[in-house]
Amino acid sequence: MTLGTFSLFASAVPIQSSITPAHLIAYLKETSKLLADYFVDDDIRRQIFTALMYQVAARAFNSLLLRKELCNPRRGVQIGLNVSAIDQWCKEHGFSEGMVYFVVRCNVTIYCFFFSASIHLQTITQAAKLLQMPNGTIEHAEAAMDTCYLLNVSQVHKLLSNYRADNPDDDKGVPQVVLGT
């Protein structure tokens, strides 16, 4: 099955960087329909979509870390809106809740927890919020650390060191306490 630049067999992640949320949602709808047509169990479908969202979020977050031109407030707003559209689709189709399973084998109860598809999108959402925050003071740096609880220090450091204001005159820079100098 091929849809645009997506291939179910080659890669579950967009090949191009110009993929829009509409392209991704169309791919997710087609994949969901295909799995439903073949009567794939809901729990397995949930796991598949969780894995897809993990791959999409990881690729998007890595691109954000590697490309300085994406680290500005305008792109932060755009990324936030794009992720919220994908997250909304996950919620509408029941892929936003995590599952806890209790499996009993040989009289031993084993707990299995599967993350929701939406939780993987939270890292990119927090990165987008970080890019939208005003920079320049210690208070802003502390607010950024509180907002980005899923991101580790090195990820926040990289995002802030790549940060560029939309207007170069407004670029107050990143507080040196955050950058560790």
C-alpha positions, -999 to +999 in steps of 0.1 A: +000+000+000+014+034-009-001+067-001+018+098-012+053+094+000+044+068+026+049+031+022+034+007+047+061-019+039+092+003+036+088+029+063+061+041+087+078+075+089+074+102+063+103+102+038+102+139+030+104+168+054+075+186+036+048+163+048+018+181+062-004+170+091-031+163+065-008+139+047+000+121+079-036+120+090-046+106+056-020+079+061-032+071+096-068+069+084-058+045+056-038+024+080-066+023+105-091+013+077-068-014+065-063-029+100-101-028+106-108-045+072-086-073+083-102-075+117-070-067+137-077-067+174-081-033+190-053-038+214-029-047+186-041-017+166-034+005+196+001-009+198+007-003+161-004+033+163+016+039+194+047+026+176+038+049+146+034+079+168+067+071+185+085+070+151+068+102+139+076+121+171+112+109+173+119+119+137+103+153+141+121+160+174+154+149+160+149+172+130+141+200+153+173+195+173+194+193+141+180+222+121+186+257+135+162+273+111+133+255+129+142+268+163+122+301+164+089+312+179+070+312+145+080+276+138+072+267+175+036+279+169+034+260+136+048+228+151+024+231+181-006+234+157+005+205+136+010+182+165-023+192+180-041+182+148-024+148+149-031+144+186-068+153+180-070+125+154-055+101+179-081+111+206-110+108+181-099+073+172-093+061+208-055+060+206-049+085+234-054+063+264-027+041+278-036+005+287-027-016+317-030-053+313-029-080+340-016-113+327-016-143+349+009-170+340+018-199+362-001-183+391+020-152+388+004-118+379+024-098+354+016-062+348+020-048+313+016-011+306+014+002+270+017+039+265-008+058+245-001+071+210-005+107+223+022+105+250+049+102+223+037+135+208+042+153+241+080+156+237+076+176+204+047+196+220+069+206+249+097+215+225+073+237+205+061+254+238+098+260+247+104+277+214+073+300+219+084+312+253+102+345+256+139+342+264+163+364+282+157+362+319+163+336+347+125+335+353+119+325+317+146+298+320+130+284+351+095+284+335+110+266+305+124+239+327+090+235+344+072+233+311+095+208+295+094+180+321+097+153+295+128+167+280+162+161+295+187+189+302+208+183+271+177+184+248+166+217+264+202+230+261+203+221+224+170+237+216+179+269+234+213+271+219+197+268+184+170+293+193+168+323+170+142+350+174+120+359+144+132+395+147+170+397+153+165+430+171+143+412+197+168+383+203+178+387+239+196+354+238+193+325+261+201+330+298+237+318+304+226+299+335+206+276+313+234+271+288+258+262+317+283+290+311 
